[in-house]
Amino acid sequence: MERCSIRQDDHVTDADAVSPDPASMRKQYRAEGLAESDLAATPVEQFARWFRQAATEGRLFEPNAMVVSTADAEGRPSSRTVLLKHFDEQGFVFYTNYGSRKARDLAENPYVSLLFPWHPMARQVIVTGLARRTGRDETAAYFRTRPHGSQLGAWASGQSSVIAGRDGLDAAYAELAARHPEGEQVPVPPHWGGFRVAPQAVEFWQGRENRLHDRLRYVAEADGNWRVERLSP
Ligand SMILES: Cc1cc2nc3c(=O)[nH]c(=O)nc-3n(C[C@H](O)[C@H](O)[C@H](O)COP(=O)(O)O)c2cc1C
């Protein structure tokens, strides 16, 4: 029988609990598909349509959450979730620490993949392209819109570095909070800022019945136009 609660003195490990078998998890995806004739002229316009639907109808907690994958100079990949903060025809923007692992990867190798996992809608969007840093003015304008606590957090964290424990982090935050009380302007950390991913290809994936999904990919052409190709599911 599955245990619902585990008391400290039971000496029960997680392994004793019956865990669901992922191999038996199977969902039938919706029938409405994505046709070439449905697509907008540019991938960013098409993304805007799907993003609007994800935000309004998608029952998604954070539709702007995306998985950012980078690779270092030796080609070793790594992925993490990041929030999309802006998009337009120039690209997709997120903010992070420039000393983080992802930022160090991007300094060596600017090729990046962004994946929006919109599972409740049986959709995903995959952007591949080139990342470059946003300008300091753009970074500063966004930094000023962040809540005071998040502004301090950007100063307190040496993102991706190994630390001795939680205490040092909390102490650094408390010290910063005392130095910059609520209502006071927090300077933009020099080690913090945005990346803009200029898309080279954008795939729109719509789950369909019997695993016969629709996959339509826009690919940038040398003349600045977009070619659309259909991929086998
Ligand atoms: C939902 C969610 C949103 C996140 N948003 C951001 C973000 O916008 N920027 C960021 O630097 N890290 C964000 N993180 C934390 C990253 O996943 C990651 O832990 C951090 O950026 C360090 O990654 P790295 O060591 O691979 O560079 C978010 C995590 C989650 C789960």
The ligand as an SDF file (V2000), in Angstrom:
LIG
                    3D

 31 33  0  0  0  0  0  0  0  0999 V2000
   10.9560   29.0810  -12.9120 C   0  0  0  0  0  0  0  0  0  0  0  0
   12.3990   29.5140  -12.8220 C   0  0  0  0  0  0  0  0  0  0  0  0
   12.7660   30.7450  -13.3130 C   0  0  0  0  0  0  0  0  0  0  0  0
   14.0970   31.1680  -13.2680 C   0  0  0  0  0  0  0  0  0  0  0  0
   14.4330   32.3680  -13.8280 N   0  0  0  0  0  0  0  0  0  0  0  0
   15.7370   32.7500  -13.8570 C   0  0  0  0  0  0  0  0  0  0  0  0
   16.1170   33.9440  -14.5520 C   0  0  0  0  0  0  0  0  0  0  0  0
   15.2910   34.6690  -15.1470 O   0  0  0  0  0  0  0  0  0  0  0  0
   17.4450   34.2710  -14.5480 N   0  0  0  0  0  0  0  0  0  0  0  0
   18.3940   33.4900  -13.9300 C   0  0  0  0  0  0  0  0  0  0  0  0
   19.5750   33.8430  -13.9590 O   0  0  0  0  0  0  0  0  0  0  0  0
   18.0580   32.3410  -13.2970 N   0  0  0  0  0  0  0  0  0  0  0  0
   16.7460   31.9510  -13.2510 C   0  0  0  0  0  0  0  0  0  0  0  0
   16.4070   30.7750  -12.6210 N   0  0  0  0  0  0  0  0  0  0  0  0
   17.4710   29.9700  -12.0020 C   0  0  0  0  0  0  0  0  0  0  0  0
   18.1860   29.1380  -13.0760 C   0  0  0  0  0  0  0  0  0  0  0  0
   17.4160   27.9910  -13.4080 O   0  0  0  0  0  0  0  0  0  0  0  0
   19.5900   28.6920  -12.6470 C   0  0  0  0  0  0  0  0  0  0  0  0
   19.5660   27.9880  -11.4280 O   0  0  0  0  0  0  0  0  0  0  0  0
   20.5610   29.8550  -12.5230 C   0  0  0  0  0  0  0  0  0  0  0  0
   20.3770   30.8230  -13.5410 O   0  0  0  0  0  0  0  0  0  0  0  0
   22.0080   29.3600  -12.5580 C   0  0  0  0  0  0  0  0  0  0  0  0
   22.2260   28.6670  -13.7620 O   0  0  0  0  0  0  0  0  0  0  0  0
   23.6910   28.2790  -14.3090 P   0  0  0  0  0  0  0  0  0  0  0  0
   24.5180   27.9460  -13.0910 O   0  0  0  0  0  0  0  0  0  0  0  0
   23.4720   27.1040  -15.2020 O   0  0  0  0  0  0  0  0  0  0  0  0
   24.2000   29.4780  -15.0450 O   0  0  0  0  0  0  0  0  0  0  0  0
   15.0750   30.3340  -12.6650 C   0  0  0  0  0  0  0  0  0  0  0  0
   14.7000   29.0780  -12.1770 C   0  0  0  0  0  0  0  0  0  0  0  0
   13.3860   28.6650  -12.2690 C   0  0  0  0  0  0  0  0  0  0  0  0
   13.0180   27.2890  -11.7820 C   0  0  0  0  0  0  0  0  0  0  0  0
  1  2  1  0
  2  3  1  0
  2 30  2  0
  3  4  2  0
  4  5  1  0
  4 28  1  0
  5  6  2  0
  6  7  1  0
  6 13  1  0
  7  8  2  0
  7  9  1  0
  9 10  1  0
 10 11  2  0
 10 12  1  0
 12 13  2  0
 13 14  1  0
 14 15  1  0
 14 28  1  0
 15 16  1  0
 16 17  1  0
 16 18  1  0
 18 19  1  0
 18 20  1  0
 20 21  1  0
 20 22  1  0
 22 23  1  0
 23 24  1  0
 24 25  2  0
 24 26  1  0
 24 27  1  0
 28 29  2  0
 29 30  1  0
 30 31  1  0
M  END
$$$$
